[in-house]
Amino acid sequence: MTRLETYHTNTIALAKKTFHSTINSFELSHDSFHAIYADSLSYILAQSNGASKQKRELLREKLNTLLIDFYNATSLNSLAGLIFVDRENNVLLRMHKQQQYDDKIDEIRPSFKTLSEDFLYKKGLALGKYLDAYRYQYPLFYDGVYVGAYEYSVSFEYILREMKKIYANQYMLLLREGMQGYENVTLDAQVFYYNKRSSFDSFDKKRFEYIVEEKLLDGLLRKDDVMIIDYRFKDECYSLVVCPQKDINSKDIGIMLVDILQSPRDQYRKDFIIEVLLAIFLGLLVFIFAYKEKQHNQYVRELLNVQNQMLIVTNGTQLIDANDTFFKFFEYKNLKEFISEHDCVCDFFIEDNECLGKFVDGLLWTEYIQKHPDKKHCVKILDKSLDRKKVFELEWVLFEKTFNLFISFRDITEELYEKQELENRANYDSLTGIYNRERFNHFLSKHIDQAMQESTHFSLIMFDIDHFKKINDTLGHDVGDSVLKELASLISSQIREGDIFARWGGEEFMIIAPLALSHAHSFAEKLRRVIEEHRFRGVKELRCSFGVVSFRKTDTQQTLTKRVDEMLYKAKHQGRNCVISA
């Protein structure tokens, strides 16, 4: 893979993870809302089903009183809408439009109809009458019976502005359907719509007009995959990432553009030419070395010191020369002082699964990188001045006449750290440190595929904390968060290799266990007792209810999670602090 292809791959991955990490951060906040208010909301919606007009009005006022302080504070930040519907999808209350209620929401928003049929939490982009928004839909149950749902919305405009604020790129959402106040544009013979009031707050208008006029996207929008192109605008280089967007029901709804300044395409070409010239010059200097050693040393020193990153010349086993950056990093004055203590820079390599050591597969590290030119080679070295381990990517040129290697060490420590941070945001729950819901769904899908293909079996365990709302209400959310973290740590110490443990939302947790139902029930009972016997900091006691089901050949991801959720609600109905399986 070329350097430009590697850059494109990394840029696309970063664009995806940037979006998902932003979405997940909002989801965490919404899960907290759900944990606090779910019981009260379920009770009010249960009473509203089949109620008279007068009673629904009283319940509407009660619901508004319960949430008005929260809504007024949150809507100043990210909250665009909050809707509550009964089990027949009749609107009980719109916090953002309180004079509009009792209409059938599923007639204009099909996602609510799906929600009332499969009872599954959903999130995704959905279009309203006036607003495109990212919506989080939560089903609600009372005594194990579905009583309605609510939807928590964040305008996509706000999401794009947050992404621009954090990641400093340009973002625009283009939809295949228009709404009031939206402008249309034709790209690749297709019509798209965008919010003309706010799009150019997040995307440079002149660059967008240039992209449209020059038809830069022609040929890209016919593919259902993330694509990237490089282009020039006013003597600057840019990369444009095109991300297809699905709505909350997985329908193709449009695209998101991510425009990134400073595409390295031109720079990579220049670097390649420089590397070729460098190889020629260094080859020439090595040739001159046979005749004029002093002149050679002077020229090599000047050439090596042009770069800020560490550069060395080696015959494969011994260091021949290096630049000043190298000696400064290792705290030596010159080559003579360095080789008086070390023959090779590899004396400083810290070997691990990702980085080279002195020997790799029986080969000296310099031999190994030459035998595997298509691999990305990295080494880890301790930076004494910072007392911190750093990772360097190696790039090399062979002087064929002398068989000496010119090797550069590019510091990629911060790149790896940022990549790891994005992966953590995308895959792990920020409070408890275990897998989040999205990553859990990924593993569940893989387990289902494997079970279907190889006839293996596994079970799903779902549990939550009994009366968790009382902890938050009486002891405060700090204690509640502490309990969640301690519980996650306790269960993590009990699960076995091969188990998948994740936070499902609020105080709910999920475990995928490669066990038959009877063994999974016993395992869940063991966990219940461990929790019951543990003394948690800040609370006198803690109890949990468990639901357990095993995978059936007819199961989908939705039916499996629905069944285990029903088992959990049965455990709640039968007195809590117990395990129910089926």
HELIX and SHEET records of a PDB file:
HELIX    1   1 ARG A    3  SER A   48  1                                  46    
HELIX    2   2 LYS A   53  THR A   74  1                                  22    
HELIX    3   3 ILE A  105  GLU A  107  5                                   3    
HELIX    4   4 PRO A  110  ASP A  118  1                                   9    
HELIX    5   5 PHE A  156  TYR A  167  1                                  12    
HELIX    6   6 SER A  199  SER A  202  1                                   4    
HELIX    7   7 LYS A  205  GLU A  213  1                                   9    
HELIX    8   8 ARG A  265  PHE A  289  1                                  25    
HELIX    9   9 GLU A  293  LEU A  304  1                                  12    
HELIX   10  10 ASP A  324  PHE A  330  1                                   7    
HELIX   11  11 LEU A  335  ILE A  339  1                                   5    
HELIX   12  12 VAL A  345  PHE A  348  5                                   4    
HELIX   13  13 TRP A  365  LYS A  371  1                                   7    
HELIX   14  14 THR A  413  ASN A  427  1                                  15    
HELIX   15  15 ARG A  437  GLU A  454  1                                  18    
HELIX   16  16 PHE A  468  LEU A  475  1                                   8    
HELIX   17  17 HIS A  477  SER A  492  1                                  16    
HELIX   18  18 LEU A  517  GLU A  533  1                                  17    
HELIX   19  19 GLN A  557  HIS A  573  1                                  17    
SHEET    1   A 5 VAL A  91  ARG A  94  0                                        
SHEET    2   A 5 LEU A  79  ASP A  86 -1                                        
SHEET    3   A 5 VAL A 145  SER A 155 -1                                        
SHEET    4   A 5 ASP A 132  TYR A 142 -1                                        
SHEET    5   A 5 LYS A 122  LEU A 127 -1                                        
SHEET    1   B 4 GLN A 170  LEU A 175  0                                        
SHEET    2   B 4 ASP A 252  LEU A 261 -1                                        
SHEET    3   B 4 GLU A 236  LYS A 246 -1                                        
SHEET    4   B 4 MET A 227  PHE A 233 -1                                        
SHEET    1   C 2 TYR A 182  LEU A 187  0                                        
SHEET    2   C 2 GLN A 190  ASN A 195 -1                                        
SHEET    1   D 5 LEU A 319  ALA A 322  0                                        
SHEET    2   D 5 MET A 310  THR A 314 -1                                        
SHEET    3   D 5 ASN A 404  ASP A 411 -1                                        
SHEET    4   D 5 ARG A 388  PHE A 399 -1                                        
SHEET    5   D 5 CYS A 378  ASP A 383 -1                                        
SHEET    1   E 2 PHE A 359  VAL A 360  0                                        
SHEET    2   E 2 LEU A 363  LEU A 364 -1                                        
SHEET    1   F 5 ILE A 500  GLY A 505  0                                        
SHEET    2   F 5 GLU A 508  ALA A 513 -1                                        
SHEET    3   F 5 SER A 459  ILE A 465 -1                                        
SHEET    4   F 5 CYS A 544  SER A 550 -1                                        
SHEET    5   F 5 VAL A 579  SER A 581  1                                        
END                                                                             
